[in-house]
Each structure stands twice: as C-alpha cells, then as structure tokens.
C-alpha cells in the first residue's frame, strides 16, 4: 500500500482541473447507493403488505415509489458514469501530454538507452494504468465504501444481531486480496515490460524491413517476436490466473455467507421473529453488501498492478533534461552571428571517454568554417553543443559574445539552424515539410524557399505538386530530392547561424553536385559551420578546423593545411584505388 500511496500522491495533482466533476461523480455514487437501498426496503414492504396479503390496493403505493426511485437512480447513474468516462479520458490526455512534453526535452543519450517501442508502450498502456489508479480507482473506492456502508446500516436496522453475525466473514475478502497483491503486481510488471518489448520488436522490424528482406532475416525476426510474445503470454496468464483464483475464492465465501443468512432467517421466521419480506430484504442487503466489499479487494489488486505502470512512467519523468532554461535569460537582440567556442570540453553521460578536450575556434558573420577530422573525432559533438542539446563540461560557447547558457532555448534555436546528416521528413505534404522551418510562413514564401533550394521544378512535376504526401522512409523521392526539401526548410528559417552536418552524406556524385549549389545559396551571408568528411567545400572555407581524438590539432585555410602536411593533408589526399589482377 505504501507504493500505491506514493504513486497516487505523485499523479493526483494532475486531476486539479477535474476535481469539480469528481465531486459531482461522487455525489452521484452516493445517490445511486441510496436509491438501491430504498428500492430494497420498498421491495420488503411490497412483499409483506401486498404479496403475502394478496392486496392489490396495497401494491400501488410501494410500486409507484419503487419505480420513481428506479428512474431517479437511472438518471443519476447515467450522469455519474458519463462524467466518470469524461474525467478519466481527460486525465489520460493530460498525463500523456505532460509525459510527451517532458520526453521531448530529454537528451539524445536517453533515447539511445531506451527502445522506442518500449517508450511508446509507456505513453499508452502505462498512462492508462495510472488512470485506473488515480481517477477510476478513486471513484471505484468511493462507490464501494458508500455502497457497503449504506447496505450495512440498512441490514443493522432490520436485524442488528443477524447483521453482526454475517459481518464477521467480510474481512476474509480483504485478507485474501492482501495475500494476492504481491504476486499480482509482479505479474503486472512482467506483462508491461513484455508489452514494451513486443512493440519494440515490431517497430524495429518494420523500420528495418529492407535489412530483413535483403539479409533474409525473416525467421530471425519471427523468433525475436515469438520470444518476447511468449514472455508476455507467461506474465499475462500468470496474472489472469491469480485474479481468477481470487475471484473464485471470494465467490465461494460469498455463497457461504448468503446461505448462512437464509438458514438463520428460516429459523427466525419459524419462531415468529421475522417476516418473509424482512428476510428477503435482509438477504438482499447482504447480497448487495458483499460485492462492494469484494470489489474493494479486487480494486486493491488493480491498484497494486497499476503501480507497475506508475513506476515505469516515473522513470521517464525522473530523467532530467541535459539542459535547462536560464534562470535570468539574456535580453533578445538582432543576432549578427558571431560564434565563439572557447576551451570546450565534454563527456557524454555514463561514458568513460572524453568526447572533446579544450577545443577553441570562431566563426564570424558571413564566414564559412569547415570542421573535419577522422570518424569519432568529436565533430558532431560540436554541433550538439552549439544547439544546446548538451552543455559543455568545460569551457564556454557564445553567440555574439553572450554565453549560450544565458539564452532562452527558443531564441537560440531560432537563430542557429541545423541541417542534420539524416534527412528528417515528417508525415505530411511537401508544403508542410518545408513550412515547418518557420511556422506561419505563407505559400509564396514556402515556394520561394523551394526555388532557392532547386526543389521547385521536381515538386511541381509531381501529380499533387506541393500537396504530395510524403513520410519518413518514403520511396517517392530520391535522397537528393529529400535533401533539397530539407535545404528549403532551412532557407525558410533564415537563421543567421547555420550548421550543416555531413550535408552530402549518402548522395552519389551527381546528386551531391545538384545539392551543392543550393547549399551555397543557403550559406550566403550566414555564419556557416560545416561538419563533414567531404572536403569539397573546404577550398572555399575561411577556416578549416581539424579535430582528432576530441582535440583541436590543426586550424587554417585549405591551402595552409595542405602545405603543412599534417592530419588534414592526410584526410584530403585521395586513397589510390587498389589494382585487382585479372
């Protein structure tokens, strides 16, 4: 119960906007329980005064009252249940939005440690489990408690001595629930982990279907899915068996209680101390009493299982973003584009290796700076620091002399644009993909950016033009065409600082040549930092920065570094083709 209380206390504040509705729902629950109680008492009266006496005149009064109570109970029940569904779904919506908002602020290494499919499961199944704990759990507990209370009071009012005798067995239900709770929670945890694993396998397999087909990995992927599915099956069956065992135990105990009541009632009627109507009403109250008590025990199992989802979701919410908004942000200004990296050092979280050590360079407005070096030299880390995906562990990065850590993230990323190595495409139209570079851009501005990126002609040749729908991994456009759409997006953003990460990676020489000219237009007048192995832009660079092992080993112009004969000269020298004997 301690874990249940902790999880409840953590997520209960999210109901703040719906507590008025919750109060109405709980009022409806009380009214429904009162209506049920009144109906049973009216049934007893009808039995004693109309049925046993065979009096039709005595029938109409209790019957009319019973019908009125039933109609009122139905209206109240409809209102309460409708509001309960609305409140539960609103809570799920609010919690999912909060987790999704938080997860978007987490650093890249978080997503490297967690499978995407498992994160999807946490945003769906685990969120719904927490709703069972916080909203449905509150309503269910309140309903069970008040129903049990009203039926108990009514039974005591009819025959307090018989009621006390039957109440003795009620704690059996709660005791049984406590005995089952630990094993149910373990099964629920295993089932949720297996759910996430299944989603991950499916997501990874679909995302790498080309690898699966070309390397004939179908059987391997099927075995992977079967392994995770069997783990889910074992956990699911174990949880279902435990729950079913509890329910059947309670069913038998409840039958024993009802039989005991009827037996005692028959004895009381034979002694003239109880009427048939009273016995039927008393038996009804006891029969109505045990389901709420049983549901309290079942609810305990459900809440215990829900804590598994709460713990998994808590792992996301407890993960801290690598960067935060400045406490006292600098005032915004028209950015010129002077980028300064001074003594930058960095180590990725959990890594034993330093990615950057004492790296310094500058890039002024209108300048082109190429950052190059062998694989693993730390080039892409520089881009991540400039966009504040991480903050340096040593040194300072600044924009126009203002440290990046003093800038609001929105302002920084409006003025420093990244064209990543992987061409990122959203599911939507080509127009929407370009326009996301600057929300609110007009169609004319979007098309102007496409023209500058040499994308307008091939877009207009498509059947639906700018309204052609594309998606990640689309085969409708070539890699070079997708790259030009990404360039158009960056042009539309018009940020004074531009970072290009391997802008021609994955393109053949023809496609690369088609992309270079739009890239030159994109770079014109901007501070441009190109992170690349491809040194075709290096001769035009104002400065080339060479990294190796996370350290700055050379800096200068293309010609100066070639003449120096160091690391850059080695990188820039073409590798001779091997001669294969015929």
Secondary structure, 3 states (H helix, E strand, C coil): CHHHHHHHHHHHHHHHHHHHHHHHHHHHHHHHHHHHHHHHHHHHHHHHHHHCCCCCHHHHHHHHHHHHHHHHHHHHHHHHHHHHHHHHHHHHHHHHHHHHHHHCCCCHHHHHHCCHHHHHHHHHHHHHHHHHHHCHHHHHHHHHHHHHHHHHHHHHHHCHHHHHHHHCCCHHHHHHHHHHHHHHHHHHHHHHHHHHHHHHHHHHHHHCHHHHHHCCCHHHHHHHHHHHHHHHHHHHHHHHHHHHHHHHHHHHHHHHHHHHHHHHHHHHHHCCCCCHHHHHHHHHHHHHHHHHHHHHHHHHHHHHHHHHHHHHHHHHHHCCCCCCCCCCCCCCCCCCCCEEEEEEEECCCCCCCCCEEEEEEEECCCCEEEEEECCCCCHHHHHHHHCCCCCCCEEEEEECCEEHHHCCHHHHHHHEEEECCCCCCCCEEHHHHHHCCCCCCCHHHHHHHHHHCCCHHHHHCCCCHHHCEECCCCCCCCHHHHHHHHHHHHHHHCCCEEEEECCCCCCCHHHHHHHHHHHHHHHCCCEEEEECCCHHHHHHCCEEEEEECCEEEEEECHHHHHHHCCHHHHHHCCCCCCCCCC
